[in-house]
């Protein structure tokens, strides 16, 4: 059995789709649906059972899971970079992951979990996915800190010789509609173009970057799901890995790809960045991907142009957006 946390979420539901496409149905989905619309991400997918995240935690803490698990893919977390309740983030992101990891280690279960590029902060210490350099990282927000703390905890206990951590960079793609303000800029921009023909991007407050010239490492969610699948199929691979495209592209590039996919003339408006965001804004991220390649993952990543075209034409233009 595969235990998939966050299975109704953005990345988790893409992984669930890929598991199904590879003939896997022996999956227990874990999430916290409440009144969210993300239940739609489970429509048309196959799995053995569903558990609420709190129900799972009770089973884990009592060492009494009612089914045998071979692999845990832990993608469930509060992913809001604007969440200010650090205590909540440490309980939900850091401590919860520790409990799952300890259970997996105790029972010899494959453990793959989501870390984040937010752990790198402004990038002053670089973006190397090197466990020995974690102490030099300075996250800019409480979300990144909560993810960083688990990475450090795992390294201090020498657990990366058993487990896999994935530092997701700027992920976009189908099934993110429920994420509110945490949706990708592309998802928001699609609605803007449909409504007004114009995309709004943040102005730059650093002279070395023009407006819209801030750069991020954008990665398509389908590529992320492929990587997770690869780690499940290759249990000898372990460690902490970046998961990006390996190429930084500007917001202007992203906007251009969207206009091209929609076959409309580009129109961009540059707007002021909210004050609360300016102090924690990343102007440049790029994932060195040599470590993942050296581990054996050889499939090329989708270009931003190809990914945006697929997202727009196969999903955003379809009233049923789930993948």
DADAMO-V478225 format. One record per residue. N is the residue number from 1. RES is the residue in one letter. SS is DSSP state (A for helix, B for strand, O for the rest). PHI is phi in degrees with one decimal (* if undefined). D_CENTER is the distance of its C-alpha to the mean C-alpha in Angstrom with 1 decimal. Layout:
n->{N N}
res->{RES RES}
ss->{SS SS}
phi->{PHI PHI}
d_center->{D_CENTER D_CENTER}
This chain:
n->{1 2 3 4 5 6 7 8 9 10 11 12 13 14 15 16 17 18 19 20 21 22 23 24 25 26 27 28 29 30 31 32 33 34 35 36 37 38 39 40 41 42 43 44 45 46 47 48 49 50 51 52 53 54 55 56 57 58 59 60 61 62 63 64 65 66 67 68 69 70 71 72 73 74 75 76 77 78 79 80 81 82 83 84 85 86 87 88 89 90 91 92 93 94 95 96 97 98 99 100 101 102 103 104 105 106 107 108 109 110 111 112 113 114 115 116 117 118 119 120 121 122 123 124 125 126 127 128 129 130 131 132 133 134 135 136 137 138 139 140 141 142 143 144 145 146 147 148 149 150 151 152 153 154 155 156 157 158 159 160 161 162 163 164 165 166 167 168 169 170 171 172 173 174 175 176 177 178 179 180 181 182 183 184 185 186 187 188 189 190 191 192 193 194 195 196 197 198 199 200 201 202 203 204 205 206 207 208 209 210 211 212 213 214 215 216 217 218 219 220 221 222 223 224 225 226 227 228 229 230 231 232 233 234 235 236 237 238 239 240 241 242 243 244 245 246 247 248 249 250 251 252 253 254 255 256 257 258 259 260 261 262 263 264 265 266 267 268 269 270 271 272 273 274 275 276 277 278 279 280 281 282 283 284 285 286 287 288 289 290 291 292 293 294 295 296 297 298 299 300 301 302 303 304 305 306 307 308 309 310 311 312 313 314 315 316 317 318 319 320 321 322 323}
res->{X X X X X X X X X X X X X X X X X X X X X X X X X X X X X X X X X X X X X X X X X X X X X X X X X X X X X X X X X X X X X X X X X X X X X X X X X X X X X X X X X X X X X X X X X X X X X X X X X X X X X X X X X X X X X X X X X X X X X X X X X X X X X X X X X X X X X X X X X X X X X X X X X X X X X X X X X X X X X X X X X X X X X X X X X X X X X X X X X X X X X X X X X X X X X X X X X X X X X X X X X X X X X X X X X X X X X X X X X X X X X X X X X X X X X X X X X X X X X X X X X X X X X X X X X X X X X X X X X X X X X X X X X X X X X X X X X X X X X X X X X X X X X X X X X X X X X X X X X X X X X X X X X X X X X X X X X X X X X X X X X X X}
ss->{O B B B B O O O O A A A A A A A A A A A A O O O O O B B B B B O O O O O A A A A A A O O O O O O B B B B A A A A A A A A A O O O O O O O O O B B B B O O O O O O O O O O O A A A A A A A A A A A A A A A A A A A A A A O O B B B B B B B A A A A O O O O O O O O O O A A A A A A O O O O O A A A A A A A A A A A A A A A O O A A A O O B B B B B O B B B O O O O A A A A A A O O A A A A A A A A A A A A O O B B B B O O O O O O O O O O O O B B O B B B A A A A A A A A A A A A A O O O O O B B B B B O O O O O B B A A A A A A A A A A A A O O O O O B B B B O O O A A A A O O O O O B O O O O O A A A A A A O O O O O O O O A A A A A A A A A A A A A O O O O O O O}
phi->{* -103.9 -97.0 -116.6 -86.3 69.0 -67.8 -97.1 -84.0 -62.1 -72.4 -59.4 -71.0 -68.0 -64.4 -59.7 -60.1 -66.2 -60.6 -60.1 -63.9 -98.0 83.4 -93.4 -124.9 -82.0 -130.5 -106.0 -88.1 -119.4 -163.7 -135.7 -74.8 45.6 -99.7 -69.3 -85.7 -70.9 -54.5 -61.4 -69.7 -95.4 -64.5 81.9 -110.8 -112.8 -160.4 -74.5 -160.5 -127.3 -127.8 -73.0 -59.0 -70.2 -64.6 -61.7 -60.2 -61.6 -61.9 -65.0 -67.7 -93.1 53.7 -138.9 -60.9 -81.9 -149.4 -86.8 -113.9 -97.3 -142.4 -117.9 -109.2 -102.2 -114.0 -75.6 -174.8 -83.6 -102.8 -77.3 -75.2 -100.3 -64.9 -100.7 -84.2 -64.0 -62.5 -61.6 -63.4 -67.3 -69.7 -78.1 -98.1 -78.0 -64.3 -59.4 -65.1 -60.5 -61.6 -64.0 -64.2 -61.0 -64.0 -62.2 -62.9 -59.6 -105.1 66.3 -99.3 -60.4 -127.3 -121.5 -132.8 -93.4 -97.5 -159.2 -68.1 -63.1 -66.7 -78.7 60.0 -76.6 85.8 -64.0 -98.1 85.9 -124.8 -74.7 -84.2 -117.1 -59.0 -75.1 -109.7 -63.1 -64.9 -85.5 -80.7 -132.4 -58.8 -96.2 -141.5 -65.9 -60.4 -59.3 -65.7 -64.7 -73.2 -61.7 -60.9 -68.3 -54.3 -64.4 -56.8 -65.3 -65.6 -60.7 -99.0 59.5 -86.9 -71.5 -81.9 -120.4 -113.4 -126.6 -113.6 -119.1 -89.2 -69.3 -91.5 -82.6 -86.4 -141.7 143.6 -62.0 82.7 -100.9 -55.9 -84.2 -84.6 60.2 -68.0 -86.8 -61.2 -65.3 -58.7 -63.4 -61.4 -67.4 -66.8 -58.4 -64.5 -63.4 -65.7 -62.9 -84.8 -128.6 80.8 -126.3 -103.6 -104.7 -121.5 -73.1 -66.2 -94.0 -116.5 -130.1 -64.6 -77.2 -122.0 -70.4 -57.4 78.4 -92.5 -59.5 -119.0 -134.1 -94.9 -87.9 -133.4 -76.0 -61.7 -66.8 -66.8 -61.1 -63.5 -60.8 -66.4 -59.1 -58.9 -61.5 -68.1 -67.7 -83.8 -128.8 -66.3 -79.4 -82.6 -154.4 128.7 -106.1 -129.0 -68.8 -135.9 -139.9 -81.6 88.7 -137.9 -74.3 -129.1 -82.4 -61.5 -63.3 -61.5 -62.0 -61.7 -61.5 -65.0 -69.3 -59.3 -64.5 -63.9 -88.8 58.4 -128.8 -69.8 -66.0 -143.2 -122.1 -113.4 -98.4 -116.3 -65.9 -81.9 -56.9 -56.1 -66.9 -92.4 -59.8 -76.7 -125.2 -88.1 -92.1 -85.3 -150.7 -137.7 -154.0 -90.0 -64.0 -111.1 -61.9 -67.5 -65.3 -63.7 -66.1 -71.9 123.4 -78.7 -113.8 -67.8 -69.7 -87.9 -68.9 -64.3 -60.7 -66.2 -67.4 -66.7 -63.7 -60.9 -65.5 -59.7 -68.3 -78.5 -93.7 -131.4 -63.7 -82.0 -102.5 -59.6 -92.4 -85.3 -68.7 -113.9}
d_center->{22.8 19.0 17.5 14.1 12.8 10.7 12.3 13.2 9.9 7.8 5.9 8.7 11.4 10.7 11.1 14.1 15.6 15.5 17.1 19.7 20.3 21.2 23.6 21.8 22.7 23.1 19.9 19.8 17.1 16.4 15.2 17.1 18.2 21.0 21.9 18.6 18.8 15.7 18.3 18.8 15.7 17.8 20.8 22.1 20.1 21.9 21.5 24.1 23.3 21.2 21.1 20.2 18.2 21.5 23.5 21.4 21.7 25.5 25.7 23.9 26.1 29.2 28.3 29.2 26.5 28.7 27.3 26.7 23.2 22.6 18.8 16.2 12.5 11.1 7.8 9.8 9.9 11.0 8.3 11.2 12.1 15.6 16.3 19.5 20.3 19.5 21.3 19.2 16.0 17.8 19.0 15.9 13.3 15.7 18.7 17.2 15.2 18.5 20.4 18.4 18.5 22.3 22.9 21.3 23.3 26.4 26.4 25.3 22.1 19.3 16.3 12.8 10.2 6.8 8.0 6.9 9.0 10.4 12.6 14.5 15.8 18.2 18.1 21.8 21.4 19.6 16.3 17.6 15.7 18.9 19.2 22.7 21.7 19.4 22.3 22.4 19.0 19.3 16.3 17.3 16.1 16.2 12.5 12.1 15.4 14.5 11.7 14.3 17.1 15.7 15.3 18.9 20.2 19.2 20.8 23.9 24.4 24.0 21.5 19.5 22.4 21.3 17.6 14.3 11.6 8.6 7.8 4.8 6.8 7.3 5.6 8.4 10.6 12.5 12.0 10.5 14.2 14.3 12.0 15.1 14.9 11.1 11.3 10.9 14.3 15.0 15.1 17.3 19.3 20.1 21.8 23.6 25.0 26.2 27.8 29.3 28.7 27.1 23.7 23.4 21.7 22.1 25.1 24.8 26.6 27.0 29.8 28.0 25.5 27.0 25.7 22.6 22.8 20.0 17.6 13.9 12.2 10.8 9.2 9.8 7.8 11.1 11.1 7.9 9.9 12.9 11.8 11.1 14.5 16.1 15.6 17.0 19.9 20.5 21.0 22.9 19.9 18.5 17.3 14.5 12.8 11.1 8.7 9.8 12.8 15.2 16.8 16.6 17.7 19.1 18.4 21.9 20.8 18.0 20.7 23.2 21.2 20.9 24.6 25.5 23.6 25.5 28.7 29.6 30.8 28.4 28.8 26.7 27.5 26.4 26.2 26.3 23.2 23.4 25.0 22.4 19.8 22.0 22.2 18.4 17.6 16.2 18.6 17.4 14.5 14.9 13.6 16.6 15.9 19.3 18.4 16.3 19.1 21.7 20.3 21.1 18.2 20.2 18.7 18.4 15.3 16.0 17.6 16.4 19.7 19.3 15.8 16.9 20.1 18.6 16.3 19.4 22.1 20.6 18.6 19.1 22.8 23.0 23.6 21.7 18.2 16.5 15.7}
